[in-house]
Amino acid sequence: MSDIAVIGGNDETREVLRAILRLHHHRVKGEGRGCRDAQRLLQGGFAGILIVDAELADGSWAEILESARQATPRVASILVSPFYGDEFEEKARKLGAGAVLLRPFEIPELLDALSKAAATLG
C-alpha cells in the first residue's frame, strides 16, 4: 500500500478525499491547499501517490504535476477536476498524471486509479 498526499484547494475536497481513502485503508501521509504545500511535500522527499485537485488555493495544478513527474524519489499523480475534455486530459497526462478523474467521480474509479498509480511505483 502506497503513501498518499492530497492537495486540494478547499477544505471540503480534502476532507472528502481523506475520508474515502481512510475508509478504504489507505494511508494519508500529507495534505495541503495549493502549490506551496505540494512543493514542500515533494522537496521533503515524499514518495507515493499525489492526488491533486485542479481547483487550488494558489498556483497551478500543471506546476504541481510537472514537479511530481520530476521528483526523486518517484511520485505518481492523479488529477481530480470539474473540467474535462480531450485537450485538458492530454495536457494532464503529458505532465505526468496517471489518471484524470472528473468530479464527481465514483469511489471505484478512485480506487482503480490508486491501484494503477501504485503499480507504477513498483
N, C-alpha and C positions, 0 to 999 in steps of 0.2 A: 504494500500500500504506500503510495507516494504522499509526501507532504504537499499541502495546498495552501496558497495565499490568495486572498480575494481583494481585488482593487475595484471599488465601486464608488461612484460619485455621490451617492446618498446613503444615509443610514439604513433605510428600508431595504434597499437592494442587498447590501452587505448582510443584514440580519437574516433575510430570507435565504440567501445562498448558504450562509453559515449553518442555519438550522437544517436545511436539506442535507448538506454534507455530513453533519454530525449524526443525523438520523440514519444515514447510510454508512456509518462507521468510518468516515474519512477524517484525517487529522487536519484541522485548520491551524497552520503554523504562523500565519501572519495575515494582516489586512491593512487597508488604507483607503484614502479618499481620492487620491489622484497621482499624478506623475511623481511628485516629490516622494511620496510614500513608497511607490513602486521602485523608484531608483534606489532609495535607502535599503529596501529589501534585497534587491539584486546586488548592490555593492557590498552588502553584508554577507554575501555568499549563499543566499537562498538557493536551494536546489529542489526542484519539484515541479508542480503544475501551478501556473499563474492564471487565475480567472480574472479577466479584465472586462469591466462594463464600459461600453462605448461612451456613455454619458458621465464624464468625470468632473470633479470639482475644479481641477486645474489641468492645463495641458491637453495633450492629445493621446488617444489610445494608440495611434500609429507609432508614436515615440516609444511608448512602453513595449509594444510588440517587437519593435526593432531592437531595443535594448535586451529584451528577453532572448531573442534569437541569437544575439552575440554573446550572451552571458556564459561565464565559466564559474562554477560548474553548470551543466546543462539545465535549461529550464524549458518546459513545454508550456504553450499558452493556448487558452480558449477565450474567444471574444464573445461577449453577450451583448446584444444590441437590439434596439427597437427599429433600426434601419436595416434594410436588406435590398439586395439587388445583385446582379452578376458582377458589376464593376466593384461594388463595395466588398463582396466576398473575395473576389480576385485580389484586391489590394490587401485585405487582411491575410490571406494565405501567403502572398508574396512576402509579407512582413513576418511570417512565421507562425501564424495562428493555425493550430491543428484542426480547429473546428470553429464555426461561427454559429451561435445559437440565437435564433430570433426570439425575442421576448414578446409574449410569454411563451416559454418552452415547457415541454413535458419533462417530468423528472427522469424517465428512462432515457431521454435524449441527452441530458446532462451526464448521467451515469455512463452511457455509451461513450460520450466524448472524453470523459475522465479515463475510462479504460484504455481507449486508443492513445491518449496522451501519455499515460503511464507506460505503455508498451514502447513508446519512442525513447523513453529514458533508459531503458534496458535495465 
